[in-house]
Amino acid sequence: MNVILVTGGNRGIGQEICRQLDEAGYIVILGSRDLLKGEKAAGTMSERVIVKQLDVTDEESIQALFAFVKKEFGKLDILINNAGIGERSEDPVNEIVAKVKRSIASNFAGTWQMLKKMKPILHKTGIESRGKGAGNVSLFQVRKVMETNFYGAWRMIQVFVPLILKSEDGRIINISSGMGELSALTGFYPGYSLSKTSLNALTIMFSNELKEKGIKVNAVCPGWVRTDMGGVDAPLSVSEGADTAVWLATEMQIPTGKFFQKRSVINW
Ligand SMILES: NC(=O)c1ccc[n+]([C@@H]2O[C@H](COP(=O)([O-])OP(=O)(O)OC[C@H]3O[C@@H](n4cnc5c(N)ncnc54)[C@H](OP(=O)(O)O)[C@@H]3O)[C@@H](O)[C@H]2O)c1
């Protein structure tokens, strides 16, 4: 039976991908930074779903999961690199500080002056640079997003390819975004966009490197989806957002080295 590993499976699109793949009868390894959150997320899923701790920015965590999959199954059929953070909401502390800042500023003009003096610190945390385009974005923030969305996915592929090579139909599915489309790049959330453009480039690179070895590597834009990241105004449900990734995981014949949205190929 096919074994599928989903990163960031404890909420949002990742959780829904796990749910749909479980329903379809696959063995799903639900990766979650926080094991308890993962177990809670898997609550209504079947016993086939295995919840494992996984932080894609933590080498030890990745290696521990690799050792488990190797020992338990001796192969991995599909890796779904779903874990991701946005430029807006990756750090709850930032959000709280921003809220306090707004509230104090509206009540005490003097405090506003004091906060202005703190600008270099706020800039470092990313609060001051958000939404200001590539010219002013905090590179501290950009590196943080790249660490998860790009280097995290890259490391996962590096570590798990030896196990995917043991599969008869190995696949890697990178959850990207239309915000990474080359033709659509603006200074809007520049770090996040860059992380997804880079993930797309990585998809092309690995698809070519692994083509001869029979592993198919594709990227997916789920669309704008109602999750913690997408927000309540997004038009798509998690079920719609998970659809193309699940289709790429379950369809018998799929191409390699393509970028998909709504089950169709889109431009890089
Ligand atoms: N929602 C959209 O509209 C939209 C649009 C385009 C692309 N996407 C992409 O779709 C994917 C899923 O997004 P979503 O909307 O479902 O976001 P979400 O609800 O914010 O969930 C993000 C998931 O990633 C996990 N995660 C973050 N950092 C991690 C790390 N270092 N290691 C392991 N897991 C980590 C989170 O775990 P914690 O609970 O521990 O934080 C959470 O499970 C992302 O790659 C995102 O960029 C989303």
PDBQT file of the ligand as one rigid body, heavy atoms in Angstrom, charges set to zero:
ROOT
HETATM    1  N1  LIG A 301      -4.269  29.372   2.206  1.00  0.00    +0.000 N 
HETATM    2  C1  LIG A 301      -3.992  29.865   1.011  1.00  0.00    +0.000 C 
HETATM    3  O1  LIG A 301      -4.752  30.696   0.476  1.00  0.00    +0.000 OA
HETATM    4  C2  LIG A 301      -2.759  29.430   0.272  1.00  0.00    +0.000 A 
HETATM    5  C3  LIG A 301      -2.570  29.914  -1.026  1.00  0.00    +0.000 A 
HETATM    6  C4  LIG A 301      -1.455  29.500  -1.744  1.00  0.00    +0.000 A 
HETATM    7  C5  LIG A 301      -0.556  28.618  -1.177  1.00  0.00    +0.000 A 
HETATM    8  N2  LIG A 301      -0.756  28.156   0.109  1.00  0.00    +0.000 N 
HETATM    9  C6  LIG A 301       0.242  27.228   0.659  1.00  0.00    +0.000 C 
HETATM   10  O2  LIG A 301      -0.413  26.076   1.154  1.00  0.00    +0.000 OA
HETATM   11  C7  LIG A 301       0.333  25.508   2.245  1.00  0.00    +0.000 C 
HETATM   12  C8  LIG A 301      -0.585  25.303   3.424  1.00  0.00    +0.000 C 
HETATM   13  O3  LIG A 301      -1.123  26.565   3.780  1.00  0.00    +0.000 OA
HETATM   14  P1  LIG A 301      -2.364  26.765   4.758  1.00  0.00    +0.000 P 
HETATM   15  O4  LIG A 301      -3.181  27.834   4.176  1.00  0.00    +0.000 OA
HETATM   16  O5  LIG A 301      -2.972  25.467   5.093  1.00  0.00    +0.000 OA
HETATM   17  O6  LIG A 301      -1.595  27.394   6.021  1.00  0.00    +0.000 OA
HETATM   18  P2  LIG A 301      -1.864  27.259   7.581  1.00  0.00    +0.000 P 
HETATM   19  O7  LIG A 301      -3.285  26.993   7.864  1.00  0.00    +0.000 OA
HETATM   20  O8  LIG A 301      -1.202  28.457   8.171  1.00  0.00    +0.000 OA
HETATM   21  O9  LIG A 301      -1.039  25.941   7.975  1.00  0.00    +0.000 OA
HETATM   22  C9  LIG A 301       0.344  25.909   7.814  1.00  0.00    +0.000 C 
HETATM   23  C10 LIG A 301       0.846  24.561   8.276  1.00  0.00    +0.000 C 
HETATM   24  O10 LIG A 301       2.287  24.547   8.108  1.00  0.00    +0.000 OA
HETATM   25  C11 LIG A 301       2.858  24.142   9.341  1.00  0.00    +0.000 C 
HETATM   26  N3  LIG A 301       4.213  24.639   9.523  1.00  0.00    +0.000 N 
HETATM   27  C12 LIG A 301       4.662  25.904   9.550  1.00  0.00    +0.000 A 
HETATM   28  N4  LIG A 301       5.986  25.927   9.779  1.00  0.00    +0.000 NA
HETATM   29  C13 LIG A 301       6.385  24.637   9.887  1.00  0.00    +0.000 A 
HETATM   30  C14 LIG A 301       7.619  23.991  10.125  1.00  0.00    +0.000 A 
HETATM   31  N5  LIG A 301       8.757  24.686  10.320  1.00  0.00    +0.000 N 
HETATM   32  N6  LIG A 301       7.659  22.645  10.162  1.00  0.00    +0.000 NA
HETATM   33  C15 LIG A 301       6.537  21.907   9.975  1.00  0.00    +0.000 A 
HETATM   34  N7  LIG A 301       5.331  22.454   9.785  1.00  0.00    +0.000 NA
HETATM   35  C16 LIG A 301       5.253  23.805   9.728  1.00  0.00    +0.000 A 
HETATM   36  C17 LIG A 301       1.911  24.700  10.402  1.00  0.00    +0.000 C 
HETATM   37  O11 LIG A 301       2.158  24.062  11.646  1.00  0.00    +0.000 OA
HETATM   38  P3  LIG A 301       1.887  24.816  13.070  1.00  0.00    +0.000 P 
HETATM   39  O12 LIG A 301       0.450  24.577  13.396  1.00  0.00    +0.000 OA
HETATM   40  O13 LIG A 301       2.840  24.143  13.994  1.00  0.00    +0.000 OA
HETATM   41  O14 LIG A 301       2.201  26.273  12.856  1.00  0.00    +0.000 OA
HETATM   42  C18 LIG A 301       0.580  24.318   9.771  1.00  0.00    +0.000 C 
HETATM   43  O15 LIG A 301       0.297  22.961   9.982  1.00  0.00    +0.000 OA
HETATM   44  C19 LIG A 301       1.473  26.487   2.517  1.00  0.00    +0.000 C 
HETATM   45  O16 LIG A 301       2.651  26.041   1.909  1.00  0.00    +0.000 OA
HETATM   46  C20 LIG A 301       0.993  27.782   1.858  1.00  0.00    +0.000 C 
HETATM   47  O17 LIG A 301       2.056  28.618   1.493  1.00  0.00    +0.000 OA
HETATM   48  C21 LIG A 301      -1.842  28.543   0.840  1.00  0.00    +0.000 A 
ENDROOT
TORSDOF 0
